Amino acid sequence: MFWKQYAYVVKENGLETFYNALIKRDPVLISEEVLGIVVDNQVQMDYIQAELMGFIEFMRKSLQNYHVDIQLSMSNEPEKETKFLTGKDKFSALARKNPNLHTLKNLFNLDIEY
């Protein structure tokens, strides 16, 4: 609960990268007093490292446990998100998930090539 609470605090302060890292995955319990944040790449790790001390202090105060620590680690799994190059690529991917998009496209005579 405190993890998500802090995520929304950093989002309000304009730290979107930190917010996304906190909500993308649940915290990993490394030991009784060590929590882990799994990040996607080195850029996120460097960005979060600079803001990590404030997060640790918040968690210690909220949990009333001053031995809690937070460690960063890099994800081993490759990014599954596809980067679309064109509107047609994006439409095709969305239409695979929801075939009704083809019906709507044809019904309203829409042009997806932009």
C-alpha positions in Angstrom: 0.0 0.0 0.0 2.8 2.4 0.9 4.6 1.4 -2.3 1.7 2.6 -4.5 1.1 5.6 -2.3 4.7 6.8 -2.9 4.3 6.1 -6.6 1.4 8.6 -6.9 3.4 11.1 -4.9 6.3 11.0 -7.3 3.9 11.2 -10.3 2.5 14.4 -8.9 6.0 15.7 -8.5 6.7 15.1 -12.2 8.9 12.0 -11.8 7.1 9.9 -14.4 10.0 7.5 -15.0 10.1 6.6 -11.3 6.4 6.3 -11.1 6.3 3.9 -14.1 9.0 1.7 -12.5 7.1 1.5 -9.3 3.8 0.5 -10.7 4.9 -1.7 -13.6 5.9 -4.5 -11.3 5.2 -5.5 -7.8 8.1 -5.1 -5.3 10.3 -8.2 -4.9 11.0 -9.4 -1.3 14.7 -10.1 -1.3 14.9 -10.7 2.4 12.9 -9.8 5.5 14.2 -6.2 5.4 15.2 -5.7 1.7 12.8 -4.9 -1.1 13.7 -4.9 -4.7 12.7 -2.7 -7.6 13.1 -4.3 -11.0 13.8 -1.8 -13.8 13.9 -2.3 -17.6 17.1 -0.6 -18.5 20.2 1.3 -17.3 18.7 4.7 -18.0 15.8 3.9 -15.6 18.3 2.6 -13.0 20.5 5.7 -13.1 17.4 8.0 -12.9 15.9 6.1 -10.0 19.2 5.8 -8.2 19.3 9.6 -7.7 15.8 9.6 -6.2 16.1 6.3 -4.2 17.1 7.8 -0.8 13.8 9.7 -0.5 11.9 6.5 -1.3 13.8 4.5 1.3 13.2 7.2 4.0 9.4 7.2 3.1 9.2 3.4 3.4 11.1 3.3 6.6 8.9 6.0 8.2 5.7 4.5 6.9 6.5 0.9 7.9 8.1 2.1 11.2 11.1 -0.1 10.4 14.3 1.8 10.0 16.2 -1.3 8.8 14.3 -1.5 5.5 16.4 -1.1 2.4 15.6 -1.0 -1.3 17.7 -2.4 -4.0 17.6 -1.9 -7.8 18.0 -4.7 -10.3 17.8 -5.0 -14.0 15.1 -7.1 -15.7 16.3 -10.2 -17.6 13.3 -10.5 -19.8 13.2 -8.5 -23.1 10.7 -5.8 -23.6 7.5 -7.3 -25.1 6.1 -4.0 -26.2 6.2 -3.5 -29.9 7.2 -0.2 -31.3 5.0 0.8 -34.2 6.4 2.6 -37.2 3.2 3.5 -39.0 -0.5 3.9 -38.3 -1.1 0.9 -40.4 1.2 -1.3 -38.2 -0.6 -0.1 -35.1 -4.0 -0.7 -36.6 -3.0 -4.3 -37.6 -1.8 -5.0 -34.1 -5.0 -3.7 -32.5 -7.2 -5.5 -35.1 -5.5 -8.8 -34.1 -6.7 -8.2 -30.6 -10.2 -7.0 -31.7 -11.3 -8.1 -35.2 -14.3 -5.8 -34.9 -12.0 -2.9 -35.9 -12.0 -4.1 -39.5 -15.8 -4.0 -39.5 -15.8 -0.4 -38.2 -13.1 0.6 -40.6 -15.1 -0.7 -43.5 -18.5 0.5 -42.2 -17.3 4.1 -41.9 -14.9 3.9 -44.9 -11.9 5.0 -42.7 -8.4 5.5 -44.0 -5.7 4.2 -41.7 -2.7 5.0 -43.8 -1.2 8.1 -42.3 
